[in-house]
Amino acid sequence: MDAAEADEPRATAVNGTAVAAMADAADGAGALLVQISTDYVFDGRPGRPWREDDPPGPLGAYGRGKLAGEVAARGARQHLVVRTAWLFGQGANFVEAIRKQVAAGRRELSVVADQVGSPTSAVDLAAAILELLTVCARGTVHAVNDGATSWHGFAAEIVRRLGVEAVIHPITSAELGRPAPRPANSVLDTTRLRALLGHPLPPWQDALGRYLGQQAVRPVQPGPGA
């Protein structure tokens, strides 16, 4: 997000303009275009969770680019726009950032407490998208793990499940001072997802537990010359 703020034209080209080319290609092949979007297309006003038909109002360059991608995707004759949020999975993510800090011996961390959303497993999201395709879903659908918390609450649960005693200090977004603005309320309403699939995604705490368990048993790859 911060990189998008520093170079909005490039971010929009990747997240927006490129999707229009994908929509044209999908139409040419008679294919369905599935576009992954974000909670950051909303302005984050406090209140109820965001529904699919709520008017977007992105606060920053990243959200504006992703919104442009949604508009372009809807230009395809067959399209499915899946909005998600706060993803964790293979590679760099918030869970690994917290784990890395406590593994390095840090026992006091400061984490933002005034942004609320739904931590979401990339594995659960992928499974949900496959299910949505199976039921021939079209249009826009919100897909996140069930429940909501702040980044501070997320960090506290990560540390608890790691079995580490650490103090998580709550701070504000202003105190963190990141270049890109973040919405205070990123919670997405998943009523349509539940109606389409017949069930919600698992609670985010369950998804986190599975992720940490899988990571714990992942074999260490030998280094060069081993």
Secondary structure by P-SEA (a helix, b strand, c coil): cccccccaaaaaaaacaaaaaaaaaaaaacbbbbbbbcccccccccccccccccbbbbccaaaaaaaaaaaaaacccbbbbbbbcccccccccaaaaaaaaaaacccbbbbbccbbbbbccaaaaaaaaaaaaaacccccccccccccccaaaaaaaaaaaaccbbbbbbbccccccccbbbbccccccaaaaaaacccccccaaaaaaaaaaaaaacbbbbcccc
